[in-house]
Amino acid sequence: MNGIKVAVLGATGMIGQRFIQLLEGHPLFEIEGLFASERSDGKRVSEVLKVKDYQFDRETLSTEICQIDIEDISERCRVAFSGLPAGIAKDIEQSLAEQGVAVFSNASSHRMREDVPVLIPEVNPDHLDMVVAQSTYPGGGYIVTNANCSATGIALPLKALDDAFELEMVCVSTYQAVSGAGYPGVSSLDILGNILPHIKSEEEKMEAEIIKMLGTLENGRVRSANFDMLANCARVPVADGHLESLTMTFKGEPEIKEVSSTLSEFRSDPQRLRLPTAPLQPIIVREEIDRPQPLLDAHAGEPERARGMAVTVGRLRKKDRYYKAFALSHNTLRGGAGGSVLNAELAVEKGHLR
């Protein structure tokens, strides 16, 4: 295989291992190295396995994990997919970008920088051009972030609806899976039979990131979207899949059938370009009164490489001027590693990555 050489950072964590899963046999990228902290140096993937719903290749399982070394990674790899915790990601990602590496990050460290895109290819593909402004990084280095996992799950339907009907207000309440807290998630004694009505910084991230992603790119910077965004976030005893309750108002008052068809028919650059990890239908609308559900819908999306990359919307309804719905997305695939891999695929297509 002669794909673009990539490194996976944080290879012992849940997001890092989702990166490995999505990069196995990828038509554009080839894993050159797996990296983590000093305490994982020399361990094999099979010894630190956390993803339980995917069967890794035997060769992958026997691959050795190395300690993060900026010089080594920059010499061997054009791309770094970062699943590092935010606390340590900032300096490592910046150092790699300064060494000419294109960094596609799942961490929050750089998301709100003026020159860094918070990218979802179906939502704001033009924001990828912001990497041109990162001129402080020589040799083609730059940083691209994907959104918070809970923001990602609603960004696609909000984009479709904002384009069609112009949003005025969005209020979201989230029911977030324990895997969103990283491995091993939340202590069983804290979450079993319980709901935790606070996730540190989550509401602030959602409110800021949605407004940035749905904003307009002007002169290399983003002008924030012009609607009110309110979030309440809770952790629930579910393994994978963030369920989110939406209440919205629009400038107009479309019929529910119009709202449903707008969501179902939504397509964007990844579908037109046939990017490998893009779902053929990015938003799936369910008519059943009890959908979406994490157990049934978290892995929605076709083809096989795009399983878990579609957002499922259901219970569309209207009361007075208020439109209500539930949205569900897989937080470690669409909202995590899959989002970054799709971002890199778009970068290849748009000529920002060779």
N, C-alpha and C positions, 0 to 999 in steps of 0.2 A: 504493500500500500504506500502511496506517495501523497498523502494528505498533508495539510498544514499542521506542523508540529505544535502540540499543545501540552500545557501542564495543568494538572488539577491540584489546587491548593485546598488544604483541609480535607484530605482524602479519607480521614478516619471518621468524619462526621456524616450526618444524614444527607445534607445537601451535597457534600463532596462525593458521596457514593452514588447519589442520583446523577451527578455529572458523569461519573464513570459508566453508569448504566446507559446513559443517552449517547455517550461517545463510542461505545463498543460498535465496531463495524460502521461507523459514520462515513458517509460518502465524501465529506469535505475535510474532516479533521482526523488526526492520528495522535493518540496519546503517547507522548514522549516520556513523561515522568509523572509520578504521583508523589505529593509532598504534604507534610504535616509538621507537627512540632517535634522537638528533640526527643521527647519520650516515646514517640512512635517510630523513630529511625530504625530501619532494619526489619520491621514487622511486615508481614504479608497481608494482603487484603483479606484473606480467609480468616486471619486472626482477629480482625477488628470489624467484622461484618455487622452492619446495622440494618440494611435494607432487606426485608423479609419476603417481599412479594415479587421478586425478580430473581431469575437464575442466571448468575454471571458465568461467563466462559471460564473454563478451567485455567486458561492462560492468565486471565485477569486475576483470578483468585490467588494465583501464585506470585503475582507481581509484588515486588518489594517497594515499600514506602520509604522515602528519604526525607531527611530534615530539610526545611526550606533554606535555600541558598540562592540569593539574588543573582549573583554572577553566573552560577551554573544554569539557572532557569533561563536567564536572558541570552546565554550563549546557545542553548539547545532548542528554545521554544519561541515561536512567533506570538503565541497566545497563552494567556493564563486565565483559566476559569477559577474564580475565587469563591470558595465556600467557607471562608474564614469568619470567625466571630468578629463583630464590628470593633471590639476593643483592640484587636491586633491587626485588623485588615488595613486600616488607614495608611500607616507608614509603609507596610510591605507593598501594597498596591501602588502607591506613589513611587516607591523606589524602582519597581519593575517598569512602570511607565517611563520613568526617566532613563531606563536602560533600553528603551525601544520596544518594549513588550506591549501588545494590545491586551488590556485587562478587562474582562467581562465579569463583573462582580455582583454577587448576591447580597453583599453587606450594605449597610446604610451609611457608611462613613463619608462617602463623597456625593450622595444623592442630591443634596441641596446646594452644591456648588454651582455657581452661575454658568460655568463652562462645561458641565458634565450632564449629559442627558440621562433622565430616568425614562428608560425606553421600553415600550411594548410595541412590537412592529405593526400590529393591526391598528394601534391607537395613534401613534405619533411617529411614523417612520422618518419623516423629515427631520426630526430632532437628532437623528444620528449624525447629521452634518455638523453638529456642534463640535465633533472631535477635531475638525479642522482648526478650531480656535485654540485648541490645547497645544499651542506652538512652543510652550516651555519644555515640552517633551521631545527630544530629538529621535531620529531614526524610526519614525512611525509609531511611537508609543502613545497611548492614550488610555482613558478610563471610560467605560460605559457601565452604567448600573441598571439592574432591573428593579422593579418597584417592590415595596413591602408586599408580602404574600396576601394580605387581606385587601390591600388596594388593588392588586392585580385582578382579583376575582370580580370586582365591579367595574373596573376601568373599561373593559370591552363593551358591556351593555350600555354604560353611560356614554361612551363615544358614539355608538350607533344612534342612541336616542337624542343626544345633544345635536348631532349633525342634522337629524330629521326634524326635531321639534323645539330645539333650543331650551336647555335646562334653566330653571330659575333657582331651584332649591333641591338638595339631596340630603336626606337623613338616612344613615345606615346604622344598623345594629348587627354586630358580628357574633357568631358562635364558632369559635376557632378551635381546631383540633390540637391535641397535645403535642403532635410532632412539630408544630410550629414553634415550640419552645426549644427545639433541638433535642438530641438524644441524651438521656432517656426520657425527655419531656418533662412532665410534672410529677412530683411524688404521688404515688398511688393514694396515700392517706389524705392528700390535699384535694385530689380530683375525683376519686371514685364516689359516685352518688352525690356529686357536688358541682357547682358552677362558680368559677372565680371571676368576679365582675371588674377585674382590673388587670391589664397587661401593660407593663411599663412602656411609656412613650408611644404605644400603638395608635391611640386616637390622634395624637399630634402628627404622626407620620402619615396616616391615612389622609387627613385633611389637607396637609401640605402637598403630598405627592400627587393626589388626584388633580388638584388645581394646577400643578405644574405640568403634568402629562397632557391634560386636555387644553393647555394653553397654546398660544400661537408663537411660532418662531419668528423673531424679528431682529435683523442685524446680528445674528449669531447668539441671541439671548431669548429666553422665553418670557412672553407676557402672559401672566396668569389668566386662567379662565375666569369668566365673570358670572359665577353662580355661587350660592351659599352651600357650604359643605360641612355637615355635622356628623360625628361618629361616636358610637358607644361600642366598646369591645369587651368580650367575655371569653374565657377559656372553658370548654366543655369536655366531658369524658368521651371523646371520639378520637380514633387513631389518626386518620387522614381525612382531609376535606373540610374546608371552611365554608359554612353556610352563612349567608348574609341577607338580612331583611332590609329592603329598600323602600323608602317613601320619597316620592319626587313630585315636583310641579314643573310645568313647561309654560312657555310663552303662549302657546295655543292649547287647545283641548282635543287631542286626537282620540279617535275611537280605540278601544282595546284591540280590535282586530288589526288596526294600523300599527299599534305598538308591537304586537306579536309578529307581524310580517316583517317589520323593520328589523327586529332582532334576528329572526330566522334567516333573512336574506342578506344580512351583513357579510361582506367580504372586504378584504383589504390587500395590501401589498404582498404579505406572505402567501396568500392563496393564489393571487395572480402570478407570482413568481415561482410557485410550487416549491417553496423552501422545504427541506426534508422533514423538519420537526413541526411544520405548520399543520394544524387540523384542517381538513377539507371544509368543515363547517365550524367556525370558531365559536358561535353561540347556538346552542341547542335549546329550543323551547319545548317544554313538556306540558301537556294538557291535563294530566292526571292531577287530582286535587291534593295528593300527598307527595308530590315531587317538586323539587329535587331532594334527594337524600344522600348523605355521604356514602353509605354502603352500596347504593345502587348507581350513583352517578359520578363519583370522584374520578373514575378512570375513563370518563367519556372522551371520545375523539378518535378519528380515523385519519390515515392508515395506522398500522401497528406502531410505528415510530412516534406517532402523535397521541397515543393513549395517555389520558390525563391532561391533555393540553386544551381541551374544549371547556367552555364555561356553560353550565346548564342553568336555565332560567325557568321558573315556574310560578304558579299561583298569581298570574297577572290579573289585577283587578283595579277598579276605579271607584272612589267615593268623593263626590263633589269635584274639586279640582285636584285631588290627590290621587296619584298612581302608585300602586303597591305591588311588590314582587319579592321573590326569594331568588338569590343567585348562589351557585355552588361551584367551587373550583378546587383542584388538587393543589394543596399549599406547597408541597415540596417538588412538584413537577411544573405545572403552569406557573405557580407562584414562587418557584425557586429555581432549580437547575435548568429546567426546560426553558424558562424565560430567557436565561442568559445564553443558552445554546442557540435559540432562535434569533437573539440579537446578533450573535456572531455570524450566523448564516446570512442575515440581512447585510451585515458589513461586507461579507465576501461579494454578495450580489451587487452592492452599490460601489464597489471598488475601493473601500476603505481598508480592506484586508487581503493581502496576497502572500 
